[in-house]
Amino acid sequence: MGPTLDSTGGGPGQASVEFVAVMPALAVCVVIAAQIVVVGWALWSAGNAARAGARAEEVGSNAEAAARHALPGSLRKDAAIRSGDGVRVRVRVPAILPGVSMPSVSAASTLDSDGGA
């Protein structure tokens, strides 16, 4: 008796060949998903920093310093922070792959000075 074929018509080792063929696509999907997570983290961090700056502005402290201090260390260097009527924080999204240029994300926050909601 010779080798038998499975029900899909492929020979022995077919699954290994298909697995190797799918690996590049799987790797690209993992990198894209990881980059999306990093974008979300950067946006969340910018929003958190903007809220910290707005709270500092409301009590008369240095809003830009408070917002910069609230950012994670890797986002502080290139952050652009503006205060005045609320606080706006813009950060550069870190790239997962070296040499890839990512856009910036920004968030803004203000507090009501009348204390009402």
C-alpha positions in Angstrom: 0.0 0.0 0.0 1.3 3.4 -0.9 0.8 6.7 0.9 -2.7 7.8 1.5 -4.2 11.2 0.8 -6.2 13.0 3.3 -9.8 14.2 2.5 -8.6 17.6 1.3 -6.6 16.1 -1.5 -3.2 17.2 -0.1 -0.3 14.9 0.5 1.8 14.5 3.6 3.4 17.7 4.7 0.7 19.9 3.1 -0.2 21.5 6.5 3.5 22.5 7.0 3.7 24.1 3.6 0.5 26.0 4.2 1.6 27.1 7.7 4.9 28.5 6.3 2.9 30.3 3.5 0.6 32.0 6.1 3.4 33.1 8.5 4.2 36.4 6.7 0.6 37.5 6.6 0.2 36.5 10.3 3.3 38.5 11.2 2.0 41.6 9.4 -1.3 41.3 11.2 0.4 41.1 14.6 2.6 44.2 13.8 -0.5 46.2 12.7 -2.4 45.2 15.8 0.5 46.2 18.0 0.8 49.5 16.3 -2.9 50.2 16.8 -2.5 49.4 20.5 0.4 51.9 20.6 -1.7 54.6 18.9 -4.5 54.1 21.5 -2.0 54.3 24.3 -0.5 57.5 23.0 -4.0 59.0 22.6 -5.0 58.0 26.1 -1.8 59.4 27.5 -2.3 62.7 25.7 -5.9 62.9 27.1 -4.7 62.2 30.6 -2.0 64.8 30.3 -4.5 67.4 29.0 -6.8 66.7 31.9 -3.9 67.1 34.4 -2.9 70.4 32.8 -6.5 71.6 32.9 -6.7 70.8 36.6 -3.5 72.7 37.2 -4.7 75.7 35.1 -7.9 75.8 37.1 -6.1 76.2 40.4 -3.5 78.7 39.0 -0.5 76.3 38.7 1.7 75.8 35.7 -0.5 73.9 33.3 2.2 73.0 30.8 4.5 71.6 33.4 1.7 69.6 35.0 0.7 68.2 31.6 4.3 67.3 30.6 4.8 65.6 34.0 1.7 63.5 33.4 3.0 62.1 30.1 5.0 58.9 30.1 8.7 59.5 29.6 8.8 58.2 26.1 6.2 60.8 25.0 7.5 63.8 26.9 10.4 64.7 24.6 8.5 65.6 21.4 5.2 66.7 23.1 3.7 70.0 22.2 1.6 71.5 25.0 -0.5 74.7 24.8 -2.5 76.2 27.6 -4.8 79.2 27.8 -8.4 78.5 27.4 -8.0 74.8 28.4 -5.0 72.6 27.6 -4.1 70.9 24.3 -1.5 68.1 24.2 0.0 66.8 21.0 2.3 63.7 21.1 4.1 61.8 18.4 3.0 58.1 18.2 6.0 55.8 18.6 6.6 53.5 15.7 6.8 49.7 16.2 9.0 49.3 13.2 12.1 51.4 12.9 12.2 53.9 10.0 8.4 54.1 9.9 7.0 57.7 10.4 3.9 57.8 12.5 1.5 60.8 12.8 0.9 62.8 16.0 -2.3 62.5 18.1 -3.7 65.3 20.2 -6.2 65.8 23.0 -7.7 68.8 24.7 -9.3 69.4 28.0 -11.0 72.3 29.8 -12.7 72.7 33.1 -15.7 74.8 34.0 -14.7 77.6 36.3 -18.3 78.1 37.5 -18.2 74.7 39.3 -21.5 73.5 37.7 -22.2 70.6 35.5 
